[in-house]
Every structure is written in structure tokens, then in C-alpha cells.
Amino acid sequence: MGKIPSRGTDQFVLRFPPGLRDQIRDIAEKNGRSMNAEIIARLAESLEIDAVAESPGASMEAMKPLLEAVRDDLAGLYEERFARIEKLMEEVNRQQVVTYNPPRNTKTSEDDQ
């Protein structure tokens, strides 16, 4: 059996206030992570928030590629949807042309009078 890589990392013993351990366990389970991974993720997120607060300009610059990627993804989704809508509208218009039978100019007995 191979060595577990986390065994060589720093360890820190925590004392949780009543109920916090259960709360972390439930959240970790919901997020599909171990309690340790949940705690690490939340600590890292907290440190990121602090870094943003200290240097918002640098943080915004770091987020720019992510925001651009999200914008491009959304634009692609809307382009696909608009293309589908246009295709459906063309189909509806085509069916209306095929099924529409305008009235013919037929003479009635009233026209002769």
C-alpha cells in the first residue's frame, strides 16, 4: 500500500465549540468533501476575501480572465438559443405559408345584381 501524501503535511489540533463540528460535518457531506477539505476550503476562501479587501485592484485584475470566460460562455449559450428560436420561427412561417389558403374570388348571386 502506498504512502498517504497528507501524512507529511503540517497538522493542527482544533477545539470546536459545541455544535460546530456537526455543522462542519454536515456541510462537508453536502459538498462532497471530507471535514478536513471543507475546513481548508473555507480557510482559503476567507484568506482570499482578506486579500481582496487589502488590494481590490489586483483582485479585480486577477478575476478578469474568469469574468471574460463566463461572459463568453453566456454569449455562446444565448447565441445557440437565438439560433434555435430563429429556426423555430422559420419553421412556423413556412407552415403558415403552406397551410394558409386565401379565399378565392368567386361570384355570388349578389354580384350579378
C-alpha positions as CSV (number, residue, x, y, z in Angstrom):
1,M,0.0,0.0,0.0
2,G,1.4,3.5,-0.9
3,K,2.1,6.3,1.5
4,I,-0.7,8.8,2.0
5,P,0.7,12.2,0.9
6,S,-1.1,14.2,3.6
7,R,0.7,12.4,6.4
8,G,3.8,14.5,5.8
9,T,1.9,17.8,5.9
10,D,1.5,20.1,8.9
11,Q,-1.1,19.2,11.4
12,F,-3.0,21.3,13.8
13,V,-5.4,20.2,16.6
14,L,-8.6,22.3,16.9
15,R,-11.1,22.6,19.7
16,F,-14.6,23.2,18.3
17,P,-17.3,25.0,20.3
18,P,-20.4,22.8,20.8
19,G,-22.3,22.0,17.6
20,L,-19.6,23.4,15.2
21,R,-18.1,20.0,14.4
22,D,-21.5,18.6,13.5
23,Q,-22.3,21.7,11.4
24,I,-18.9,21.3,9.5
25,R,-19.5,17.6,9.0
26,D,-23.0,18.2,7.5
27,I,-21.8,21.0,5.2
28,A,-18.8,18.9,4.1
29,E,-21.0,15.9,3.4
30,K,-23.3,18.2,1.3
31,N,-20.4,19.5,-0.6
32,G,-18.9,16.0,-1.2
33,R,-15.8,16.7,0.8
34,S,-14.1,15.5,3.9
35,M,-14.3,17.7,7.0
36,N,-10.6,18.5,6.6
37,A,-11.1,19.5,3.0
38,E,-14.1,21.6,4.0
39,I,-12.2,23.4,6.7
40,I,-9.2,24.0,4.3
41,A,-11.5,25.3,1.5
42,R,-13.3,27.7,3.9
43,L,-10.0,29.0,5.4
44,A,-8.6,29.6,1.9
45,E,-11.8,31.4,0.9
46,S,-11.5,33.6,4.0
47,L,-7.9,34.4,3.2
48,E,-8.9,35.3,-0.4
49,I,-11.6,37.7,0.9
50,D,-9.0,39.4,3.1
51,A,-6.6,39.7,0.1
52,V,-9.4,41.3,-2.0
53,A,-10.1,43.7,0.8
54,E,-6.5,44.7,1.0
55,S,-5.9,45.1,-2.7
56,P,-9.2,45.3,-4.7
57,G,-7.5,46.4,-7.9
58,A,-5.2,43.4,-8.0
59,S,-8.0,41.1,-7.2
60,M,-10.2,42.5,-10.0
61,E,-7.3,42.1,-12.4
62,A,-6.9,38.5,-11.3
63,M,-10.6,37.9,-11.8
64,K,-10.7,39.5,-15.3
65,P,-9.9,36.2,-17.2
66,L,-12.6,34.3,-15.3
67,L,-15.2,37.0,-15.9
68,E,-14.3,37.1,-19.6
69,A,-14.7,33.3,-19.8
70,V,-18.1,33.4,-18.1
71,R,-19.2,36.2,-20.4
72,D,-18.1,34.2,-23.5
73,D,-19.8,31.1,-22.2
74,L,-23.0,33.0,-21.6
75,A,-22.8,34.7,-25.0
76,G,-22.4,31.2,-26.6
77,L,-25.4,29.9,-24.8
78,Y,-27.5,32.9,-25.9
79,E,-26.3,32.6,-29.5
80,E,-27.3,28.9,-29.5
81,R,-30.8,29.8,-28.1
82,F,-31.3,32.6,-30.5
83,A,-30.4,30.4,-33.4
84,R,-32.9,27.8,-32.2
85,I,-35.6,30.4,-31.9
86,E,-34.9,31.7,-35.4
87,K,-35.1,28.2,-36.7
88,L,-38.4,27.6,-35.0
89,M,-39.8,30.9,-36.3
90,E,-38.7,30.0,-39.8
91,E,-40.5,26.6,-39.4
92,V,-43.7,28.3,-38.2
93,N,-43.6,30.8,-41.0
94,R,-43.0,28.0,-43.5
95,Q,-46.0,26.1,-42.1
96,Q,-48.2,29.1,-42.2
97,V,-47.4,29.6,-45.9
98,V,-48.2,26.0,-46.7
99,T,-51.4,25.8,-44.7
100,Y,-52.9,29.2,-45.5
101,N,-55.5,29.1,-48.2
102,P,-56.7,32.6,-49.1
103,P,-60.3,32.9,-50.2
104,R,-60.9,32.7,-53.9
105,N,-62.7,35.4,-55.9
106,T,-65.9,33.6,-56.6
107,K,-69.0,35.2,-57.9
108,T,-72.1,35.1,-55.7
109,S,-75.6,35.7,-56.8
110,E,-75.4,39.1,-55.2
111,D,-72.6,40.1,-57.5
112,D,-74.8,39.6,-60.6
113,Q,-77.5,42.1,-59.3
